Amino acid sequence: MSEETPPDFDLTGEWEARLEERTVVERVSEVAMALTAPTSAREIAERADCATAEVRPHLEWLVERGILEKATDDPMRFVRNEAYAEFRRITELTREFETPAAIADAITEYRERERDLAASFEAASPDAVVLADVESEDRDEAYDRLSEWRAVTRRLSELHDAKRRLESRHVD
């Protein structure tokens, strides 16, 4: 019986090739949408794998469009505009779910998870939880559940906004 040789995968090479195919503006935009802390043009250029001089006009364009905000002027640092990022997430949800009924089902699922997480902490909201009150050996798990609760709460808010947007489109 002959043994089959596994195929030769070069995932790193494939990933690098895909990165090289993207334009500077695509790379800068992707990095910009991931910025959650004030970041310099030099740091953005490094993450986007291009020269700082190449990045600057794209950053100014993203600021003009409201996608980025200038966090500081001296030194110039940029951060993602959270209102724009939220708008995009809601827009993506309306495309994903397409109807108010479909989104209502997702809201029900997220509400159930939110209730479970609230019950596990015996708290009304994630902000009411004090991790210092949790036993030290349980703190890592509690932190993970608290992070999930915050994410579920944010997603519920976005789902409600997307549902309202879809309902306003479907009014006759």
C-alpha positions in Angstrom: 0.0 0.0 0.0 1.4 3.4 -1.0 1.3 6.4 1.3 0.0 9.5 -0.1 2.2 12.5 0.3 0.3 15.5 1.7 0.0 18.4 -0.6 2.7 21.1 -0.3 0.9 24.2 1.1 2.7 27.5 1.1 0.1 29.5 3.1 2.6 32.2 4.0 3.5 32.7 0.3 -0.1 32.8 -0.7 -0.9 35.3 2.0 2.0 37.5 1.0 0.9 37.3 -2.6 -2.6 38.4 -1.7 -1.2 41.3 0.3 1.0 42.4 -2.5 -2.0 42.5 -4.9 -3.8 45.0 -2.7 -3.3 48.7 -3.4 -1.9 51.2 -0.9 -5.3 52.8 -0.4 -6.8 49.3 0.4 -4.1 48.5 2.9 -4.4 52.0 4.6 -8.2 51.8 4.7 -8.0 48.3 6.3 -5.5 49.6 8.9 -7.6 52.7 9.5 -10.7 50.7 10.3 -8.8 48.7 12.9 -7.5 51.8 14.8 -8.9 52.0 18.3 -6.1 54.1 19.9 -4.5 57.3 18.5 -1.9 56.1 16.0 0.8 58.0 14.1 1.1 58.1 10.3 4.4 56.3 10.6 2.8 53.4 12.6 0.0 53.2 10.1 2.5 53.1 7.3 4.3 50.3 8.9 1.1 48.3 9.4 0.1 49.0 5.8 3.6 48.1 4.6 4.3 51.3 2.7 6.1 54.6 3.1 4.8 57.3 5.4 4.7 59.7 2.5 2.4 57.4 0.6 0.1 57.1 3.6 -0.4 60.8 4.4 -2.7 61.8 1.5 -4.9 58.7 2.1 -5.2 59.5 5.8 -6.3 63.1 5.0 -8.8 61.7 2.5 -10.2 59.3 5.2 -10.4 62.2 7.7 -12.3 64.4 5.1 -14.8 61.5 4.6 -15.3 61.1 8.4 -13.8 57.6 8.5 -10.9 58.7 10.6 -10.5 61.5 13.1 -7.4 63.4 14.1 -6.9 62.5 17.7 -3.9 64.9 18.2 -2.3 67.5 16.1 1.3 67.5 17.5 2.2 64.8 16.9 -0.5 64.0 14.3 -2.3 60.9 15.4 -5.4 59.3 14.0 -8.2 57.1 15.3 -11.2 55.4 13.8 -14.4 57.4 13.9 -16.6 55.2 16.1 -19.8 56.7 14.7 -18.8 55.8 11.2 -17.7 52.3 12.2 -21.1 51.7 13.9 -22.9 53.0 10.8 -21.0 50.5 8.7 -21.7 47.6 11.1 -25.4 48.5 11.1 -25.4 48.7 7.3 -23.7 45.3 7.1 -26.4 43.9 9.4 -29.2 45.2 7.2 -27.6 43.5 4.2 -27.0 40.3 6.1 -30.5 39.9 7.5 -32.5 41.7 4.7 -35.9 41.7 6.6 -37.1 42.9 10.0 -38.4 39.4 10.8 -34.9 37.8 10.2 -33.3 40.4 12.5 -36.0 39.9 15.1 -34.9 36.2 15.3 -31.3 37.3 15.9 -32.4 39.8 18.5 -34.2 37.0 20.4 -31.1 34.8 20.4 -28.8 37.6 21.6 -31.3 38.6 24.3 -31.3 35.0 25.6 -27.5 35.1 25.8 -27.5 38.5 27.5 -29.9 37.1 30.1 -27.7 34.1 30.8 -24.6 36.3 31.2 -26.5 38.8 33.5 -27.7 35.8 35.6 -24.1 34.5 35.9 -23.0 37.8 37.3 -26.2 38.5 39.2 -26.0 42.1 37.7 -28.2 44.3 35.6 -25.5 45.4 33.2 -21.8 44.8 32.4 -21.0 48.1 34.0 -22.4 47.0 37.3 -19.8 44.1 37.5 -16.8 44.6 39.7 -14.2 42.0 38.8 -12.2 42.7 42.0 -15.2 41.0 43.8 -14.6 37.8 41.8 -12.4 35.1 43.4 -8.9 35.4 41.9 -8.9 31.8 40.5 -12.2 32.6 38.6 -11.2 36.1 37.4 -9.9 35.1 33.9 -13.1 33.2 33.1 -15.2 36.1 34.6 -13.2 38.6 32.4 -14.0 36.5 29.3 -17.7 36.3 30.1 -17.8 40.0 30.9 -16.1 40.8 27.6 -18.7 38.6 25.8 -21.5 40.3 27.7 -20.3 43.8 26.5 -20.0 42.5 22.9 -23.5 40.9 23.1 -25.0 44.2 24.5 -23.3 46.2 21.7 -24.5 43.8 19.1 -28.1 43.9 20.5 -28.0 47.7 20.1 -26.8 47.4 16.6 -29.4 44.8 15.7 -32.2 47.1 17.0 -30.8 50.0 14.9 -30.6 47.7 11.9 -34.2 46.5 12.5 -35.5 50.0 12.7 -33.7 50.9 9.4 -35.1 47.9 7.7 -38.6 48.6 9.0 -38.4 52.2 7.7 -37.6 50.8 4.3 -40.5 48.3 4.3 -43.2 50.8 5.2 -45.8 51.1 2.4 
